[in-house]
Amino acid sequence: QVQLVESGGGLAQPGGSLRLSCTPSGFTLDYYTIGWFRQAPGKEREAVSCISNNDGSTYYLDSVKGRFTISRDNAKNVAYLQMSSLKSEDTAVYYCKQRTTWGQGTQVTVSS
């Protein structure tokens, strides 16, 4: 079965950090762009960041630029989203996606 599994979510204080991981099952991440998305309660899902498989070029949502870093380790078959200087407005369920495959999501809560 082809699926993506996110991990690393949890509770963080404002200003803190978390690292999310995205691990595929049944396929490898090498060949396509990987994206991270999030959905906060009552809001639409939005694209947070993505990284190309071709040249490693990246995209970031304006509100996370300079705080979040996306990366991929093809040898380990995993993608990451390093989140620093977290804010309460980063609270959401975070999903990774490749092509049409979505993960189940991992909850990130930023609160003191």
URUR-V927169 format. One record per residue. PSI is psi as a letter, one per 40 degrees, with the letter a starting at -180 (NA if undefined). OMEGA is omega in degrees with one decimal (999 if undefined). Layout:
PSI&OMEGA ; PSI&OMEGA
This chain:
h&-179.3 ; h&178.3 ; i&174.8 ; i&-179.5 ; h&176.2 ; i&174.4 ; i&175.9 ; e&178.2 ; i&179.3 ; a&-179.3 ; h&176.5 ; i&175.8 ; i&173.5 ; h&-175.7 ; e&-178.4 ; a&-176.1 ; i&170.9 ; i&173.0 ; h&176.6 ; i&176.4 ; i&178.2 ; h&-175.5 ; h&179.3 ; i&172.4 ; h&178.4 ; e&177.0 ; i&178.1 ; i&-175.3 ; e&-167.9 ; d&-158.2 ; e&-174.3 ; i&174.9 ; i&176.4 ; h&179.5 ; i&170.7 ; h&179.8 ; i&174.3 ; i&177.3 ; h&176.4 ; i&-179.8 ; h&177.6 ; e&-178.4 ; i&177.3 ; i&176.3 ; h&-179.0 ; i&177.2 ; h&-178.5 ; d&-175.7 ; i&172.2 ; i&-179.4 ; h&-178.1 ; i&174.8 ; e&-175.2 ; d&-173.8 ; e&178.9 ; e&179.5 ; i&-172.9 ; i&173.2 ; i&174.7 ; i&169.4 ; h&-175.7 ; d&-173.8 ; e&179.4 ; e&179.9 ; h&-179.5 ; e&-179.9 ; d&-178.3 ; i&175.9 ; h&176.9 ; i&177.0 ; i&177.2 ; i&176.8 ; g&-175.7 ; d&179.9 ; d&179.2 ; e&179.1 ; f&-178.7 ; i&173.9 ; i&-175.8 ; i&166.7 ; h&176.7 ; h&-176.5 ; h&-179.9 ; i&-179.1 ; f&-175.1 ; i&179.6 ; i&-179.7 ; d&-179.2 ; e&173.5 ; e&178.7 ; h&-176.8 ; i&166.6 ; h&-177.8 ; h&-178.0 ; i&167.5 ; i&-176.7 ; h&168.5 ; h&-173.4 ; b&-178.0 ; e&-178.0 ; h&178.4 ; i&168.9 ; i&-177.3 ; e&178.0 ; i&175.1 ; h&-175.1 ; h&171.8 ; h&178.5 ; h&178.7 ; h&-175.5 ; i&175.7 ; NA&999
